[in-house]
């Protein structure tokens, strides 16, 4: 049994151990999976993301595009960010959410 756990995902590895990880792509490379089960509804996933300490304090949170697509879909995610008045940046394979409504500047 793995000691680190994330409540959103349970992954049954081929070797029989139960691993819970936040980023499935990393786990998929490290541990071949038989099945992936989502435990939370899209509403719960969104609530958890925006209740993270960084989000509550006006910081930055990031999520992989694939994870957003799998959990809530891009349209819903973008709608939630816009509803909160936050800024959303897409870069490579990540969404970056600036969790405040103040001005931002991209310097280079």
C-alpha positions in Angstrom: 0.0 0.0 0.0 1.4 3.4 -0.9 1.7 6.0 1.8 1.1 9.1 -0.2 -2.5 9.6 -1.2 -4.6 12.1 -3.1 -8.4 11.9 -2.6 -9.3 12.4 -6.3 -7.8 9.3 -7.9 -7.2 5.7 -7.1 -5.0 3.7 -9.5 -4.6 0.0 -9.3 -1.1 -0.8 -10.5 -0.3 -4.1 -12.3 1.9 -5.1 -9.4 -1.2 -4.9 -7.1 -0.3 -1.9 -5.1 -2.9 0.9 -4.7 -1.4 4.3 -5.6 -3.1 7.6 -5.4 -1.5 10.4 -7.3 -2.5 13.9 -8.5 -1.0 13.8 -11.9 -2.0 10.6 -13.8 0.5 11.2 -16.6 3.4 11.0 -14.2 2.0 7.9 -12.5 1.2 6.3 -15.8 4.9 6.5 -16.7 6.1 5.3 -13.4 3.5 2.6 -12.8 1.5 0.9 -15.6 -2.2 1.1 -14.7 -5.0 -1.3 -15.1 -7.8 1.1 -14.3 -8.4 4.7 -13.3 -11.5 5.7 -11.2 -12.6 9.3 -10.8 -14.1 9.7 -7.3 -15.3 13.3 -7.5 -17.9 15.1 -9.6 -16.8 18.1 -11.7 -18.3 20.5 -9.1 -16.2 18.9 -6.3 -13.1 19.0 -8.4 -13.6 22.7 -9.2 -14.4 23.5 -5.5 -11.2 21.7 -4.4 -9.1 23.5 -6.9 -10.3 27.0 -6.0 -10.2 26.3 -2.3 -6.4 25.4 -2.5 -4.3 27.7 -0.3 -2.7 29.4 -3.3 -6.1 30.2 -4.9 -7.5 31.5 -1.6 -4.5 33.8 -1.1 -4.5 35.3 -4.6 -1.7 33.2 -5.9 -1.2 31.0 -8.9 -2.5 27.4 -9.5 -1.8 25.3 -12.6 -3.4 22.2 -14.0 -2.5 20.1 -17.0 -4.8 20.5 -20.0 -5.4 16.7 -20.1 -6.4 16.7 -16.5 -8.8 19.6 -17.0 -10.3 17.9 -20.1 -10.7 14.6 -18.2 -12.3 16.1 -15.0 -14.5 19.0 -16.1 -13.8 20.0 -19.7 -12.1 23.1 -21.0 -15.3 25.1 -21.5 -16.5 24.5 -17.9 -13.1 25.3 -16.5 -12.8 28.5 -18.5 -16.3 29.5 -17.4 -15.4 29.0 -13.7 -12.2 31.0 -14.0 -14.0 33.8 -15.7 -16.9 33.7 -13.1 -14.3 34.3 -10.4 -12.7 37.2 -12.3 -9.3 35.5 -12.4 -6.8 35.4 -15.3 -6.2 32.2 -17.3 -3.1 31.5 -19.3 -2.5 28.5 -21.5 1.1 27.5 -22.0 2.4 24.3 -23.5 0.3 21.5 -21.9 -0.7 23.6 -18.8 -3.4 26.0 -17.7 -2.1 28.7 -15.3 -4.7 30.5 -13.2 -3.7 33.8 -11.6 -6.2 33.9 -8.7 -6.9 37.6 -8.4 -8.5 40.1 -10.7 -5.8 42.7 -10.6 -3.7 43.7 -13.6 -1.0 41.3 -14.9 1.9 42.0 -17.2 3.8 39.4 -19.3 7.4 40.8 -19.4 9.0 38.5 -21.9 
